[in-house]
Amino acid sequence: MTDAQQAYEDWKETHKISLMVYTDQQMFEIGFNVAQELIKELSTTILAMEKDAKKMNAEIQKLKKASKAK
């Protein structure tokens, strides 16, 4: 099974077709909750990237100081 086929099977297991009719309020709540989860995931990713950037900047500064000392 290819990666694409596996991804499709995973997606299919988590997404069931719903024939339910939703009210406007229910649709808003569904969209809002999905957006909140996405925001949380992106925030976590951004914070991790900022932390990594600070570490890399500190290493760059150390290397600059070491090269100036030579």
Backbone bond lengths (Angstrom), bond angles and torsions (degrees), N, CA, C in turn:
res aa  C-N    CA-C-N  psi(-1)  N-CA   C-N-CA  omega(-1)  CA-C   N-CA-C  phi
1 M - - - 1.452 - - 1.530 108.32 -
2 T 1.315 116.18 131.70 1.462 119.97 -179.78 1.523 110.32 -75.78
3 D 1.323 115.93 167.44 1.466 120.49 177.78 1.526 110.81 -60.74
4 A 1.333 116.29 -39.14 1.467 120.11 179.96 1.526 110.73 -64.78
5 Q 1.327 116.36 -41.71 1.458 119.41 178.91 1.528 110.62 -65.48
6 Q 1.321 116.36 -40.15 1.469 120.06 178.27 1.523 110.52 -64.49
7 A 1.329 117.13 -42.10 1.460 120.77 178.91 1.527 110.23 -62.48
8 Y 1.336 116.40 -40.13 1.463 119.78 178.24 1.518 110.67 -64.12
9 E 1.316 117.88 -44.62 1.465 121.03 179.54 1.531 110.78 -62.08
10 D 1.333 116.80 -42.06 1.467 120.26 177.41 1.519 110.91 -61.77
11 W 1.346 115.32 -43.81 1.467 120.11 179.59 1.522 110.30 -63.23
12 K 1.334 116.31 -43.80 1.460 121.24 -177.64 1.528 111.58 -61.62
13 E 1.340 116.69 -36.00 1.456 120.61 179.40 1.521 112.19 -69.01
14 T 1.328 117.27 -29.74 1.464 120.27 -176.97 1.523 113.09 -94.62
15 H 1.324 118.51 -14.02 1.460 121.90 -178.48 1.525 109.94 -119.75
16 K 1.276 115.34 111.14 1.462 120.50 176.93 1.529 108.18 -104.21
17 I 1.301 116.50 143.61 1.452 120.75 178.66 1.522 108.48 -73.11
18 S 1.321 114.85 128.67 1.455 120.72 179.20 1.520 108.41 -114.81
19 L 1.292 116.36 125.41 1.455 120.96 178.14 1.528 111.32 -95.62
20 M 1.322 115.97 10.20 1.455 120.59 179.11 1.528 109.79 -69.90
21 V 1.308 116.04 141.99 1.459 121.31 175.59 1.522 107.07 -94.15
22 Y 1.333 115.51 127.33 1.461 120.67 -177.81 1.517 110.59 -101.83
23 T 1.322 115.15 148.89 1.465 119.96 173.50 1.524 108.40 -77.43
24 D 1.307 117.07 166.89 1.466 121.15 177.22 1.525 110.59 -58.04
25 Q 1.327 116.37 -40.63 1.462 120.32 -179.33 1.529 110.53 -64.67
26 Q 1.313 117.41 -42.71 1.460 120.60 178.93 1.520 110.84 -63.64
27 M 1.326 117.21 -42.02 1.470 120.72 178.76 1.519 110.50 -63.42
28 F 1.327 116.70 -40.35 1.458 120.13 177.50 1.519 110.40 -61.92
29 E 1.338 116.66 -46.13 1.464 121.02 -179.34 1.526 111.29 -61.40
30 I 1.319 116.96 -42.02 1.465 120.48 179.02 1.520 109.65 -61.87
31 G 1.320 117.13 -50.05 1.462 121.20 179.48 1.509 112.52 -62.47
32 F 1.316 116.58 -41.20 1.466 121.15 179.87 1.521 110.67 -63.00
33 N 1.320 116.82 -45.47 1.468 120.28 -179.13 1.525 111.73 -64.93
34 V 1.319 116.85 -39.74 1.468 120.24 177.21 1.526 109.60 -63.32
35 A 1.330 116.13 -43.85 1.465 120.23 179.80 1.525 110.87 -62.93
36 Q 1.317 117.67 -39.94 1.466 120.65 179.40 1.528 110.98 -63.28
37 E 1.312 117.04 -40.67 1.467 120.45 177.81 1.522 110.74 -65.11
38 L 1.319 116.32 -41.61 1.460 120.87 178.55 1.527 110.83 -63.39
39 I 1.316 116.26 -43.15 1.464 120.69 178.07 1.520 110.61 -61.12
40 K 1.313 116.98 -41.88 1.464 120.97 179.63 1.528 110.56 -62.54
41 E 1.333 117.03 -44.67 1.464 121.14 179.45 1.530 110.93 -63.70
42 L 1.333 116.57 -44.55 1.464 120.30 179.93 1.520 111.42 -65.00
43 S 1.327 117.24 -39.61 1.461 120.73 178.52 1.520 111.02 -61.74
44 T 1.322 116.43 -42.62 1.457 120.95 178.54 1.526 110.55 -62.31
45 T 1.326 116.15 -43.33 1.465 120.80 178.96 1.518 111.21 -63.88
46 I 1.327 116.71 -44.98 1.465 120.93 -179.36 1.519 110.93 -63.29
47 L 1.326 117.72 -43.66 1.463 120.62 179.43 1.524 111.39 -62.02
48 A 1.325 116.52 -40.19 1.466 120.19 177.99 1.521 110.52 -65.38
49 M 1.334 116.59 -40.40 1.465 120.23 179.10 1.526 111.27 -66.02
50 E 1.333 117.22 -38.78 1.464 120.45 177.60 1.528 110.79 -63.75
51 K 1.325 115.72 -40.33 1.461 120.18 178.70 1.532 110.38 -63.07
52 D 1.333 116.08 -44.15 1.463 120.56 178.01 1.526 111.29 -63.71
53 A 1.326 116.72 -39.30 1.467 120.67 179.81 1.524 110.77 -63.95
54 K 1.311 117.09 -39.60 1.475 120.68 177.90 1.525 110.54 -64.15
55 K 1.339 116.51 -41.62 1.461 119.93 178.44 1.528 110.62 -63.19
56 M 1.326 116.02 -44.62 1.466 119.77 -179.60 1.527 110.87 -64.87
57 N 1.324 117.62 -39.17 1.459 120.95 178.78 1.528 110.48 -63.44
58 A 1.321 116.60 -40.89 1.463 120.10 177.86 1.530 110.24 -62.91
59 E 1.318 117.60 -41.21 1.465 121.05 178.28 1.533 110.91 -65.18
60 I 1.320 116.77 -39.64 1.471 120.66 177.88 1.525 110.25 -62.02
61 Q 1.311 115.80 -43.51 1.469 119.59 179.57 1.533 110.83 -62.44
62 K 1.329 117.00 -40.28 1.466 120.92 177.84 1.526 110.58 -62.20
63 L 1.340 115.93 -43.83 1.460 120.00 179.63 1.526 111.43 -65.17
64 K 1.307 118.05 -37.91 1.471 121.58 178.34 1.525 109.85 -64.44
65 K 1.328 116.65 -42.56 1.463 120.25 179.95 1.527 110.31 -65.67
66 A 1.332 116.03 -39.95 1.467 120.22 -179.95 1.525 110.74 -66.17
67 S 1.320 116.98 -38.59 1.471 118.82 -179.20 1.530 110.89 -72.96
68 K 1.321 118.51 -30.67 1.470 121.30 177.08 1.527 111.16 -72.16
69 A 1.332 116.40 -31.05 1.460 120.89 -178.95 1.526 111.27 -70.53
70 K 1.305 118.76 -21.60 1.467 121.92 -178.69 1.457 108.77 -77.70
